[in-house]
Amino acid sequence: MNPVDADRFRDAMSMTASGVTVVTTNGEAGRLGVTVSTLCSLSLEPPSVVLCIHRDSRALPAIVANGVFVANVLGSDQQRVADTFAGRVPELKDNRFGEGEWHALATGAPVLRGSLCSFDCRVAEIFEFGSHRIIAGIVVDLACAGTEPLVHANRSYQKLQAA
Ligand SMILES: Cc1cc2nc3c(=O)[nH]c(=O)nc-3n(C[C@H](O)[C@H](O)[C@H](O)COP(=O)(O)O)c2cc1C
């Protein structure tokens, strides 16, 4: 048996710091979004990103079917958007886009006004691994507005501080 159980793994991963991103999609399969900590740069040629989403996420089938998403990287003043899209704001559970102001770029997926940076993407590849799906997207447009990132570490939101 693998001695690294889910709790031990989660505890260890909570020590790693990450940015906080709200991944959104829009199209025939609907307008949905989910908070993730797993956005990562993939390649320069073509410009692309990768993110990991749980197989049971309601947003996942919509992202797959719509074939487009925006990775909205949150600024330090956007904690409530992060909580909303993580399903932690009860009054917005069925109206996540009620928080924040939204517009669109090339793909039509929702872009959060005032985000640190929003990467407008077309889905390129989907890989299945364990409990998660790894989604690779080609960046077809982007918009940057903010300066100070929202950071997630030690199971809470943090602000960056110069070392
Ligand atoms: C800071 C933070 C980071 C998260 N990172 C991820 C992630 O990388 N992948 C994921 O599937 N869920 C992640 N979650 C959990 C989802 O946001 C949460 O389960 C959400 O309610 C799923 O919504 P959905 O089922 O409507 O798509 C994260 C939550 C928070 C608060």
The ligand as an SDF file (V2000), in Angstrom:
LIG
                    3D

 31 33  0  0  0  0  0  0  0  0999 V2000
   -7.6750   28.3420   -3.5760 C   0  0  0  0  0  0  0  0  0  0  0  0
   -8.4190   27.1990   -4.2210 C   0  0  0  0  0  0  0  0  0  0  0  0
   -7.8040   26.4320   -5.1980 C   0  0  0  0  0  0  0  0  0  0  0  0
   -8.4850   25.3770   -5.8290 C   0  0  0  0  0  0  0  0  0  0  0  0
   -7.8440   24.6730   -6.8100 N   0  0  0  0  0  0  0  0  0  0  0  0
   -8.5280   23.7120   -7.5010 C   0  0  0  0  0  0  0  0  0  0  0  0
   -7.9150   23.0680   -8.6190 C   0  0  0  0  0  0  0  0  0  0  0  0
   -6.7720   23.3480   -9.0010 O   0  0  0  0  0  0  0  0  0  0  0  0
   -8.6500   22.1250   -9.2830 N   0  0  0  0  0  0  0  0  0  0  0  0
   -9.9360   21.8010   -8.9080 C   0  0  0  0  0  0  0  0  0  0  0  0
  -10.5520   20.9310   -9.5460 O   0  0  0  0  0  0  0  0  0  0  0  0
  -10.5280   22.3950   -7.8430 N   0  0  0  0  0  0  0  0  0  0  0  0
   -9.8630   23.3550   -7.1450 C   0  0  0  0  0  0  0  0  0  0  0  0
  -10.4610   23.9980   -6.0880 N   0  0  0  0  0  0  0  0  0  0  0  0
  -11.8090   23.5470   -5.6420 C   0  0  0  0  0  0  0  0  0  0  0  0
  -12.9410   24.0800   -6.5280 C   0  0  0  0  0  0  0  0  0  0  0  0
  -12.8720   25.4860   -6.6790 O   0  0  0  0  0  0  0  0  0  0  0  0
  -14.2990   23.7210   -5.8940 C   0  0  0  0  0  0  0  0  0  0  0  0
  -14.3610   22.3240   -5.6820 O   0  0  0  0  0  0  0  0  0  0  0  0
  -15.4730   24.1890   -6.7200 C   0  0  0  0  0  0  0  0  0  0  0  0
  -16.6120   24.2980   -5.8970 O   0  0  0  0  0  0  0  0  0  0  0  0
  -15.8160   23.2520   -7.8660 C   0  0  0  0  0  0  0  0  0  0  0  0
  -16.9420   23.8360   -8.5070 O   0  0  0  0  0  0  0  0  0  0  0  0
  -17.7630   23.0980   -9.6630 P   0  0  0  0  0  0  0  0  0  0  0  0
  -18.0010   21.6860   -9.2630 O   0  0  0  0  0  0  0  0  0  0  0  0
  -19.0200   23.8960   -9.7560 O   0  0  0  0  0  0  0  0  0  0  0  0
  -16.9500   23.2030  -10.9250 O   0  0  0  0  0  0  0  0  0  0  0  0
   -9.8110   25.0610   -5.4510 C   0  0  0  0  0  0  0  0  0  0  0  0
  -10.4470   25.8370   -4.4590 C   0  0  0  0  0  0  0  0  0  0  0  0
   -9.7660   26.8980   -3.8600 C   0  0  0  0  0  0  0  0  0  0  0  0
  -10.4690   27.7320   -2.8130 C   0  0  0  0  0  0  0  0  0  0  0  0
  1  2  1  0
  2  3  1  0
  2 30  2  0
  3  4  2  0
  4  5  1  0
  4 28  1  0
  5  6  2  0
  6  7  1  0
  6 13  1  0
  7  8  2  0
  7  9  1  0
  9 10  1  0
 10 11  2  0
 10 12  1  0
 12 13  2  0
 13 14  1  0
 14 15  1  0
 14 28  1  0
 15 16  1  0
 16 17  1  0
 16 18  1  0
 18 19  1  0
 18 20  1  0
 20 21  1  0
 20 22  1  0
 22 23  1  0
 23 24  1  0
 24 25  2  0
 24 26  1  0
 24 27  1  0
 28 29  2  0
 29 30  1  0
 30 31  1  0
M  END
$$$$
